[in-house]
Amino acid sequence: MPGPHALRLDFTAIDYAPLVPAAVLYGLAALVVLAGVAGLARRARGTLWRVAAGAVLLLWLAGPERIRDVGQSLPETALLVVDQTPSMAIGQRAAVARRAAELIQAQAARLPGLSVRMVTVRGGRHDGTRLFAALDEAAADIPPARLAGAILVTDGQDHDLPSVPPERLRPAGADGRRAVLPLHVLLTGQGEETDRRLRILQAPPYAIVGQTATLRVEVDDLGPHPAADGRADLTLTQGGEAPLHERIRTGTPQEITLPITRPGPLLVGLTASALPGEVSTANNQDVVRINGVRDRLRVLLVSGTPNQGERVWRRLLKADPSVDLVHFTILRPPDKDDGTPLSDLALIAFPVRELFQQKIGQFDLIILDGFENRAILPRTYLENIADYVRGGGGLLLIGGPEFLGPGSLQDTPVGDILPAHVPEAGGMVEQRFRPALTPAGHRHPVTADLPGAGSAPDGHDAQWGPWYRALKADTTRGTVLMDGPDHTPLLVLDRVERGRVALLLSDQIWLWSHGEGGGGPQSDLLRRVSHWLMKEPELEEEQLSAAIADGRLVVTHRTAAATGPRDVAITAPDGTTRRVALHPVATGVSEAELPAAQPGIWTADDGTHRAFAAPVSADPLEFSDLRATAALLSPQAARTGGGVSWLGADAAHPALPVLHAPAAGAVSGPGWIGFPQRDARLVTGRTARPLLPGWVVAVLAGGLLLLGWWREGR
């Protein structure tokens, strides 16, 4: 409906309402033409005057009418698109834009024939600032004849800029030709700004521990005032280690190498030095996430007499593409000599010296499954195994009947590092039992949350299948994660100096793989034990981790001990530190949460362990260029005749151009902007009057006939 300032306008057109049927009208016209032709052929005088009189009568019979439409002009609608995306949070940009929008609306309210529809663009959805998408959506329900144009209030950054004025600003008129409506740009700033940005061009998702990772980065100086020497300082920090400093050339891709010293997730913070006079340093820094992985893990598996468990180990280790498995099976001990040549007993000779002296340090894990020494390994080599563990290696033993009596490993130098001792008398228990987790097993990452483990602290509700044989230890050290018959230790883990040892006091775990009594998590358990022995970070007894999501830092502490730290120290990227209390959330798990708005690397420290986290930018494109600039939008405004103005940095008094009412001619000038007059109207009535009254026709036709008669008489 027309607004309060609509104008009444009259529009006139010519139409016809014949007084006789069209056939009669056409017949009379034919007679007049024939009479005229015949008169001209006979050279009769006055013929043209008589034809003219006939034409007047025919015109009157055609019923020409003057049609007058009575209507009201409709107000034009201008779109006001206000940028409130994250880049507008710099300085006073957002406040300047909001105040400018208020003043524009106030000016428009005082102008007849113009209304303003405001649209706010929030952004932050991974696709940057999309002003023209918002403009198109807002104009969808505005009739093309009533759209006056658009005003963009922004910092000048847009990520959906079309190559030509958008379709909404080029509506088709009634004659089919397209008009071009003005696009005015109001910029929140005092002029062109300068910004330095850091871009990560290439970064490996993972790297091998002990080697280096190569990053490809570029530092760009944008705007009118780049660095005079064309260089910038780049600082790299990782995991609390000493920072690395590089002097690099701006505007040119650079390759940076950094050492990968430990397995697991690694956060590398990169910071470019600030450029004097730049608008913001928010995009001078970034974080690269690299997962440190070990090169292929080498596992030595030595099996005693062939048994069912041997197949379990081979399937498990062969299925892991990161494991190189070396497997030997002792088919017959030396004391079973029957004179058969050694070449007929083995495909290859057992390389004892090579494995247990020359290359023992190359293995990440040694597994002895049902291994009965019986003088197979000399004492020196057994000492080498013990020293290998003390020096940082991993050893897993699966014990069965061979663990008792003469030749048992626990009576060799290896016994000094074992976490349990089994007496010869009464050391074997043969009865049906169900393995269960101990209270420590429920907390330890190796066994916590194993499928079917149950939740009772004593493990009595475990849903695992039964075993039928186990060793009964008289002494243990380390941590007992599972127990067997009569709650005797079944799985024991221990740390020996720099290395680790695991002892499974039964050789019947293979029953789970056959589904005995419902089976059990045999693969999960063996995989976790093996990886704990190889020091995988996610299976450590004490873990501290941190993650940032939705602007919140969550610190999680996991412990296999009965109690853990009560609080952690949180260090923000700007160096400020605060202590935050941890709250239990599950068995052996406690958490702390706090806001984390600053970009960069956050550090959590419980006094023993440290964890690092960094927020992932919700919209990296939005922060790729933080300048206030006219370079992007001014060409588009120029194509439409629109104006470009800088609003300044004073949120209370922005330098706003004057808004003019719709008019013909120019739509912008120094200190003002406006919109064209589109002449959109609403018809409220219509009148029709004869164009030729009857008396006028009679006089005119009679006069023409008299002139024809007079001409004929001369």
C-alpha positions in Angstrom: 0.0 0.0 0.0 1.1 3.6 -0.6 3.1 5.1 2.2 2.3 8.4 4.0 4.3 10.4 1.6 2.8 8.9 -1.7 1.9 11.4 -4.4 -1.3 11.4 -6.5 -0.5 11.3 -10.2 -2.7 11.2 -13.4 -1.6 9.2 -16.4 -3.3 9.6 -19.9 -3.4 7.2 -22.8 -5.5 6.8 -26.0 -7.8 3.8 -26.6 -10.7 2.9 -29.0 -14.3 1.8 -28.5 -15.9 1.5 -32.0 -19.5 2.7 -32.3 -20.3 0.1 -35.0 -19.1 -3.5 -35.5 -15.6 -3.8 -36.9 -16.9 -5.4 -40.1 -19.2 -2.4 -40.8 -16.3 0.0 -40.0 -14.0 -1.8 -42.4 -16.7 -1.8 -45.1 -17.3 1.9 -44.9 -13.6 2.5 -45.0 -13.4 0.5 -48.2 -16.2 2.5 -49.8 -14.5 5.8 -48.9 -11.2 4.5 -50.5 -13.0 3.3 -53.6 -14.9 6.6 -54.0 -11.7 8.5 -53.6 -9.9 6.4 -56.2 -12.8 6.7 -58.7 -12.9 10.5 -58.2 -9.2 10.9 -58.7 -9.4 8.7 -61.8 -12.1 11.0 -63.3 -10.1 14.0 -62.2 -13.2 15.2 -60.4 -12.7 18.3 -58.4 -13.3 18.3 -54.6 -12.5 14.6 -54.3 -9.8 15.0 -51.7 -12.1 17.2 -49.5 -14.9 14.6 -49.7 -12.4 11.8 -48.8 -11.2 13.9 -45.8 -14.8 14.3 -44.6 -15.2 10.5 -44.9 -12.0 9.9 -42.9 -13.3 12.2 -40.1 -16.6 10.3 -40.0 -14.7 6.9 -39.9 -12.4 8.2 -37.1 -15.5 9.2 -35.1 -17.1 5.8 -35.7 -13.9 4.1 -34.4 -14.7 5.6 -31.0 -11.4 7.1 -30.0 -11.3 7.7 -26.2 -9.0 9.5 -23.9 -8.2 7.1 -21.0 -7.0 8.6 -17.8 -5.6 6.4 -15.0 -5.7 8.0 -11.6 -3.1 6.5 -9.2 -0.6 7.0 -6.4 3.2 6.9 -6.7 4.7 4.1 -4.5 7.7 4.7 -2.2 11.0 3.2 -3.4 12.9 0.8 -1.1 16.6 1.0 -0.7 18.6 -1.9 0.9 20.9 -1.0 3.8 23.4 -3.9 4.2 25.3 -3.6 7.5 28.5 -5.7 7.9 28.9 -7.2 11.4 31.2 -10.1 10.5 34.2 -11.0 12.7 36.6 -8.7 10.9 34.4 -5.8 11.9 35.3 -6.4 15.6 38.6 -4.6 15.0 38.7 -1.2 16.6 35.5 0.8 16.3 34.4 -0.7 13.0 31.3 -2.5 14.3 30.1 0.5 16.4 30.7 2.9 13.5 28.7 0.7 11.2 25.8 0.4 13.7 25.7 4.2 14.3 25.9 5.0 10.6 22.9 2.6 9.9 20.9 4.4 12.6 21.6 7.8 11.0 20.8 6.6 7.5 17.4 5.2 8.7 16.7 8.5 10.4 17.5 10.5 7.3 15.3 8.2 5.1 12.4 8.6 7.5 12.3 12.3 6.7 12.4 11.8 2.9 9.1 11.3 0.9 9.0 8.4 -1.4 11.9 6.5 0.1 12.0 3.6 2.7 15.1 1.7 3.9 15.2 -2.0 4.7 18.2 -2.9 6.9 20.0 -6.3 6.6 22.7 -7.3 9.1 25.4 -9.8 7.9 27.0 -11.8 10.7 29.2 -14.2 8.8 31.6 -16.6 10.6 30.4 -19.7 8.7 33.7 -20.7 7.0 32.9 -18.7 3.8 34.0 -15.2 4.8 31.9 -12.1 4.3 29.1 -12.5 1.8 27.5 -9.1 1.4 26.0 -9.7 -2.1 24.4 -12.9 -1.1 22.7 -11.0 1.7 21.7 -8.3 -0.7 20.2 -10.8 -3.2 18.2 -12.5 -0.4 16.9 -9.3 1.0 15.8 -8.0 -2.4 14.0 -11.2 -3.4 10.5 -9.9 -2.2 10.9 -6.3 -3.3 9.2 -5.6 -6.7 11.9 -4.7 -9.2 10.1 -1.4 -10.1 10.3 -0.3 -6.4 13.9 -1.2 -5.7 16.0 2.0 -5.5 19.4 0.6 -5.0 21.7 -0.4 -2.0 24.0 0.9 0.6 26.8 -1.3 2.0 28.2 -0.3 5.3 31.4 -2.4 5.7 35.1 -2.4 6.1 35.4 -3.1 2.4 36.2 -6.9 2.7 33.9 -9.1 0.7 34.3 -12.7 -0.5 31.4 -13.1 -3.0 32.1 -10.0 -5.1 30.5 -10.5 -8.6 32.3 -9.4 -11.8 29.4 -7.3 -12.9 26.7 -5.5 -10.9 24.4 -8.1 -9.3 21.2 -9.0 -11.1 19.0 -7.3 -8.5 20.6 -4.0 -9.3 19.9 -4.4 -13.0 16.1 -4.9 -13.2 14.4 -5.0 -16.6 12.0 -2.2 -17.5 8.7 -2.3 -19.3 10.6 -1.8 -22.6 12.9 -4.7 -21.9 15.9 -2.6 -21.3 17.8 -3.0 -18.0 18.3 -0.1 -15.6 21.4 0.1 -13.4 20.6 1.0 -9.8 23.3 2.6 -7.6 25.4 0.7 -5.1 26.8 3.1 -2.5 29.7 2.0 -0.3 30.3 3.5 3.2 33.6 2.3 4.7 34.3 2.1 8.4 37.7 3.7 8.6 39.7 6.9 7.8 41.4 5.6 4.7 43.4 2.7 3.2 45.0 0.5 5.9 48.0 -1.8 6.1 48.0 -5.4 7.3 50.6 -8.2 7.6 49.3 -11.7 7.3 50.8 -15.2 7.7 49.7 -18.0 5.4 50.4 -21.7 5.8 50.7 -22.9 2.2 51.6 -26.5 3.0 52.1 -28.5 6.2 52.3 -32.3 6.6 49.6 -33.9 8.7 52.1 -36.3 10.2 55.9 -36.7 10.4 58.2 -39.5 11.5 59.7 -39.1 15.0 63.4 -38.4 14.8 63.2 -36.7 11.4 62.2 -33.2 10.3 59.0 -31.8 8.9 59.0 -29.1 6.2 56.5 -26.3 6.3 55.8 -24.0 3.4 54.7 -20.5 4.6 54.4 -17.0 3.2 54.2 -13.6 4.9 52.4 -10.9 2.9 52.4 -7.1 3.6 49.1 -5.7 2.3 48.2 -2.1 1.8 50.1 1.2 1.1 52.9 0.8 3.7 54.8 -2.6 3.5 58.1 -3.3 5.3 60.9 -1.1 3.9 63.4 -4.0 3.7 60.8 -6.6 2.5 61.5 -8.9 5.4 59.8 -10.2 8.5 60.8 -12.3 11.6 59.1 -15.7 12.0 59.0 -17.4 15.3 58.1 -21.1 15.7 57.2 -22.7 19.1 56.4 -26.3 19.7 55.5 -28.2 22.9 57.2 -25.9 25.3 60.6 -26.3 23.6 62.9 -23.4 22.9 61.5 -21.3 20.0 63.0 -21.2 16.6 63.6 -17.9 14.8 63.8 -17.3 11.1 64.3 -14.1 9.1 62.3 -14.5 5.9 61.4 -12.4 2.8 57.8 -11.1 2.5 55.7 -11.9 -0.4 57.7 -15.1 -1.3 56.9 -18.7 -0.2 59.5 -20.0 2.3 60.3 -23.5 3.5 60.9 -24.0 7.2 62.1 -27.3 8.7 61.6 -28.3 12.3 62.6 -31.5 14.2 60.0 -34.0 15.3 61.2 -35.2 18.7 58.3 -37.2 20.2 55.3 -39.2 19.0 51.7 -38.0 19.3 50.0 -34.7 18.4 52.3 -31.8 18.1 51.2 -28.1 18.0 53.5 -25.8 16.2 52.8 -22.1 16.7 54.0 -19.7 14.0 54.1 -15.9 14.6 55.2 -13.2 12.1 56.6 -10.0 13.6 54.2 -7.1 13.7 54.4 -4.6 10.8 54.5 -0.9 12.1 51.2 0.7 11.6 49.3 -2.5 10.7 45.6 -2.6 11.6 45.7 -5.9 13.6 48.1 -8.7 14.4 45.3 -11.3 14.6 46.4 -12.9 11.3 50.1 -12.7 12.0 50.0 -16.1 13.7 48.7 -19.5 13.0 49.0 -23.0 14.4 50.0 -26.2 12.6 48.9 -29.6 13.8 51.4 -32.4 13.1 51.1 -35.9 14.4 54.4 -37.4 15.3 54.5 -41.1 14.3 57.2 -43.7 14.7 58.8 -45.3 11.7 57.7 -48.9 11.3 57.8 -50.7 14.7 60.0 -53.7 14.8 58.7 -56.6 17.0 60.6 -59.8 17.8 58.3 -62.8 18.6 59.9 -65.9 19.9 57.5 -68.8 20.5 58.2 -72.0 22.4 56.6 -75.3 21.5 53.9 -74.5 18.8 50.6 -73.6 20.5 47.3 -72.0 19.7 48.4 -68.6 21.0 51.1 -68.4 18.4 48.4 -67.9 15.7 46.8 -65.2 17.7 50.0 -63.2 17.9 50.8 -63.6 14.2 47.3 -62.5 13.1 47.4 -59.5 15.4 50.9 -58.2 14.5 50.6 -59.0 10.8 47.4 -57.0 10.6 49.1 -53.9 11.8 50.7 -52.2 8.8 53.1 -50.2 11.0 54.7 -53.3 12.5 57.6 -55.3 11.1 57.4 -58.7 12.7 60.3 -61.1 13.1 59.0 -64.5 14.3 60.9 -67.6 15.4 59.4 -70.8 16.8 61.5 -73.2 18.9 60.3 -76.5 17.5 62.5 -78.6 19.7 64.9 -77.7 22.5 68.6 -78.9 22.3 68.1 -81.6 25.0 65.8 -83.5 22.7 68.7 -84.5 20.4 68.0 -87.7 18.4 70.7 -87.3 15.9 68.6 -85.6 13.2 70.7 -83.1 11.3 69.9 -79.5 12.1 69.4 -78.8 8.4 66.4 -81.1 8.6 64.9 -79.4 11.7 64.6 -75.8 10.5 64.3 -73.8 7.4 66.9 -71.4 8.6 69.3 -71.5 11.6 68.1 -69.6 14.7 70.2 -66.5 14.5 70.8 -66.2 18.3 73.8 -64.0 18.2 72.4 -61.6 15.5 69.1 -61.2 17.3 70.1 -61.0 21.0 73.5 -59.3 20.7 74.1 -57.5 17.4 70.6 -56.2 16.6 68.6 -56.4 19.9 68.6 -52.6 20.2 66.8 -52.2 16.9 63.6 -53.8 18.2 60.8 -51.8 19.8 59.3 -54.9 21.5 60.3 -58.5 22.3 57.6 -61.0 22.9 58.4 -64.4 24.5 55.4 -66.7 24.2 55.7 -70.0 26.0 59.4 -69.7 25.8 61.4 -72.3 27.7 65.1 -71.6 27.7 66.6 -75.0 28.1 70.1 -73.6 27.3 68.8 -72.1 24.0 70.1 -68.7 25.0 73.4 -68.4 26.8 73.4 -66.3 30.0 75.1 -63.5 28.2 72.2 -63.1 25.8 69.7 -63.3 28.6 71.6 -60.4 30.3 71.4 -58.6 27.0 67.6 -58.9 27.1 67.5 -57.5 30.7 69.8 -54.6 29.7 67.7 -54.0 26.6 64.6 -53.5 28.9 66.5 -51.3 31.4 67.7 -49.1 28.5 64.2 -48.4 27.3 62.9 -51.5 25.5 59.7 -53.4 25.9 59.3 -57.0 27.0 56.1 -59.1 27.0 56.0 -62.7 28.4 53.1 -65.1 28.2 53.6 -67.7 30.9 52.4 -71.3 30.9 53.7 -74.6 32.3 57.2 -73.9 30.9 57.5 -71.1 33.4 57.9 -73.7 36.2 60.8 -76.0 36.9 64.3 -76.1 35.5 65.0 -73.7 32.5 62.4 -71.2 33.6 63.2 -67.6 32.6 62.5 -66.3 36.1 65.7 -68.2 37.2 67.8 -66.3 34.7 68.9 -62.7 34.5 65.6 -62.0 32.9 63.9 -62.9 36.1 65.5 -59.8 37.7 63.2 -57.6 35.6 60.0 -59.6 35.8 57.1 -58.2 37.8 56.1 -61.5 39.4 57.6 -64.7 40.7 55.9 -68.1 40.5 57.0 -70.8 42.9 57.5 -74.3 41.5 55.4 -75.9 44.2 51.7 -74.9 43.8 52.5 -72.5 41.0 50.0 -73.9 38.5 46.3 -73.6 39.0 44.0 -75.6 36.7 40.4 -74.7 37.2 37.7 -72.8 35.4 37.8 -69.0 36.0 36.8 -65.8 34.4 39.4 -63.1 34.0 38.4 -59.8 35.6 39.7 -56.3 36.0 41.1 -55.1 39.3 40.2 -51.6 40.6 43.6 -50.4 39.1 42.6 -52.1 35.8 39.4 -50.0 35.6 41.5 -46.9 35.7 44.5 -47.9 33.6 44.2 -46.9 29.9 45.4 -50.4 28.8 42.4 -52.1 30.2 39.9 -49.3 31.0 36.7 -49.6 29.0 37.5 -53.0 27.5 34.3 -54.4 25.9 32.4 -56.6 28.4 34.6 -55.6 31.4 31.7 -54.5 33.5 31.7 -51.7 36.0 32.1 -53.4 39.4 35.4 -52.5 41.1 36.1 -56.2 41.8 35.4 -57.2 38.2 32.7 -59.8 39.2 30.3 -58.5 36.5 32.7 -59.1 33.6 31.1 -60.9 30.7 34.2 -62.6 29.3 34.6 -66.3 28.5 36.4 -68.6 30.9 40.0 -69.8 30.9 41.2 -73.0 32.5 44.8 -72.6 33.5 46.9 -69.9 35.2 50.1 -69.4 37.1 49.8 -68.4 40.8 52.5 -65.9 41.7 53.8 -65.6 45.3 55.2 -62.1 44.9 54.5 -59.2 42.5 55.5 -55.6 41.9 54.2 -53.0 39.5 50.5 -52.7 38.7 48.1 -55.7 38.6 45.4 -54.9 36.0 43.6 -58.3 35.8 43.2 -61.1 38.2 42.4 -64.8 37.8 41.6 -67.7 40.1 40.8 -66.6 43.6 41.8 -63.0 42.7 45.4 -63.9 42.0 47.4 -61.6 39.7 46.8 -62.4 36.0 48.2 -59.4 34.1 51.0 -57.4 35.6 52.7 -54.3 34.1 55.9 -52.8 35.5 58.4 -50.1 34.6 62.1 -51.1 34.9 64.3 -48.1 34.8 63.7 -46.7 31.3 61.9 -49.8 29.9 58.7 -51.7 30.5 57.7 -55.2 31.1 54.3 -57.0 30.9 53.6 -60.5 32.2 50.5 -62.5 31.4 50.3 -65.4 33.9 48.2 -67.7 31.6 48.7 -69.1 28.1 45.0 -69.4 27.4 44.0 -66.0 26.0 43.7 -67.7 22.7 40.4 -69.2 24.0 38.7 -65.8 23.6 39.6 -65.7 19.8 37.7 -69.1 19.5 34.6 -67.7 21.3 34.9 -69.9 24.3 32.0 -69.1 26.7 31.3 -65.9 24.7 34.9 -65.0 24.0 36.5 -61.7 25.0 38.4 -58.7 23.8 41.6 -60.6 23.0 42.7 -58.4 20.1 42.0 -55.2 22.0 43.8 -56.3 25.1 47.0 -57.6 23.3 47.1 -54.6 21.1 46.9 -52.2 24.0 49.5 -54.1 26.1 51.9 -54.1 23.1 51.4 -50.4 22.4 51.9 -49.5 26.1 55.2 -51.4 26.0 56.2 -49.4 23.0 55.3 -46.2 24.8 52.4 -45.0 22.8 51.3 -41.6 24.4 47.6 -42.4 24.5 48.2 -45.4 26.8 50.3 -43.6 29.4 49.1 -44.1 33.0 49.2 -40.3 33.6 47.8 -38.2 30.8 47.0 -34.5 30.5 45.2 -33.4 27.4 43.6 -30.1 26.2 41.3 -29.1 23.5 39.5 -26.0 22.4 36.0 -25.9 20.8 33.5 -23.1 20.6 35.7 -20.7 22.5 36.1 -23.0 25.5 39.3 -24.8 26.7 38.7 -28.2 28.2 41.6 -29.8 30.1 41.3 -33.5 30.8 43.5 -35.4 33.3 43.5 -39.2 33.3 45.3 -41.2 36.0 45.7 -44.9 36.9 46.3 -43.8 40.5 43.7 -43.6 43.1 44.0 -39.8 43.2 45.2 -37.1 40.8 46.1 -33.4 40.8 43.4 -31.1 42.2 44.1 -28.2 39.8 46.2 -27.2 36.8 48.0 -24.1 35.7 46.6 -22.6 32.5 48.9 -20.2 30.5 47.2 -18.1 27.8 49.0 -17.2 24.5 49.7 -13.7 26.0 51.6 -15.3 28.9 49.1 -14.8 31.7 48.7 -17.8 34.0 45.8 -18.8 36.3 45.1 -22.0 38.3 41.8 -23.9 37.6 40.3 -26.6 39.7 39.8 -30.1 38.2 36.5 -31.9 38.8 36.0 -35.7 38.6 33.8 -36.8 35.6 34.5 -40.5 35.5 36.7 -43.2 37.1 40.3 -41.8 37.0 39.2 -38.8 34.8 38.8 -35.2 35.9 38.3 -32.0 33.8 38.5 -28.3 34.0 36.9 -25.8 31.6 37.3 -22.1 31.0 36.9 -19.5 28.2 39.6 -19.4 25.6 39.1 -16.5 23.2 42.7 -15.6 22.5 44.2 -17.1 19.3 47.5 -19.0 19.7 48.7 -21.9 21.8 47.3 -22.5 25.3 49.3 -24.5 27.9 48.0 -26.7 30.7 50.4 -27.8 33.4 49.7 -30.1 36.4 53.2 -30.0 37.8 54.3 -33.1 36.0 52.8 -33.1 32.6 52.0 -30.4 30.1 49.4 -30.3 27.3 48.8 -27.8 24.6 45.8 -26.7 22.6 45.0 -24.0 20.1 41.6 -22.8 18.7 40.7 -23.7 15.1 39.6 -20.6 13.3 35.9 -20.8 12.6 36.4 -18.7 9.4 40.0 -18.5 8.1 38.9 -16.7 5.0 37.4 -13.9 7.1 40.8 -13.2 8.7 42.9 -13.5 5.6 42.8 -9.8 5.1 41.9 -7.4 7.9 42.4 -4.0 6.1 39.6 -1.5 5.7 39.9 -0.8 2.0 38.0 0.6 -1.0 40.0 -1.4 -3.5 37.5 -4.3 -3.8 34.1 -2.5 -3.8 34.8 0.9 -5.4 34.9 -0.5 -9.0 31.5 -2.1 -8.4 30.1 1.2 -7.1 31.6 3.1 -10.0 29.9 0.8 -12.5 26.5 1.7 -11.0 27.1 5.4 -10.5 27.2 4.9 -6.7 29.4 6.8 -4.3 32.2 5.6 -1.9 32.7 7.4 1.4 34.9 6.9 4.5 33.0 7.1 7.8 36.0 7.6 10.0 36.7 6.0 13.3 34.5 8.0 15.6 31.6 5.8 16.5 29.6 8.7 18.0 29.9 11.0 15.0 30.6 9.1 11.8 31.3 11.2 8.7 28.0 10.2 7.0 27.1 11.6 3.5 23.7 13.3 3.2 20.9 11.1 1.9 18.9 12.7 -0.9 15.3 11.9 -2.0 14.8 10.0 -5.2 15.3 12.3 -8.2 16.3 12.2 -11.9 20.0 12.7 -12.8 23.1 11.9 -10.8 22.8 9.7 -7.7 25.9 10.7 -5.9 28.3 13.6 -5.4 30.7 15.1 -2.9 29.1 14.7 0.5 25.8 13.2 -0.7 24.2 10.0 -2.0 20.8 9.4 -3.5 18.7 7.1 -5.7 17.0 7.5 -9.1 13.3 8.1 -9.4 11.7 4.8 -10.6 8.1 6.1 -11.0 6.5 3.1 -9.5 2.8 3.6 -9.1 -0.5 2.0 -7.9 -3.6 2.7 -10.2 -6.7 3.5 -8.1 -9.1 4.5 -10.8 -9.7 4.9 -14.6 -12.0 7.4 -16.7 -12.7 7.3 -20.4 -13.9 10.4 -22.5 -14.5 10.6 -26.3 -11.6 12.2 -28.0 -13.9 13.6 -30.7 -17.3 14.9 -29.5 -20.2 14.5 -31.9 -20.7 18.2 -32.5 -17.1 18.6 -33.4 -17.3 15.8 -35.9 -20.5 17.3 -37.5 -18.9 20.7 -37.9 -15.6 19.3 -39.2 -17.2 16.8 -41.7 -19.8 19.4 -42.9 -17.1 22.0 -43.5 -15.0 19.5 -45.5 -18.0 18.6 -47.6 -18.8 22.3 -48.3 -15.2 22.8 -49.4 -15.5 19.8 -51.7 -18.8 21.2 -53.2 -17.2 24.7 -53.6 -14.2 23.2 -55.3 -16.3 21.2 -57.7 -18.3 24.3 -58.7 -15.3 26.3 -59.8 
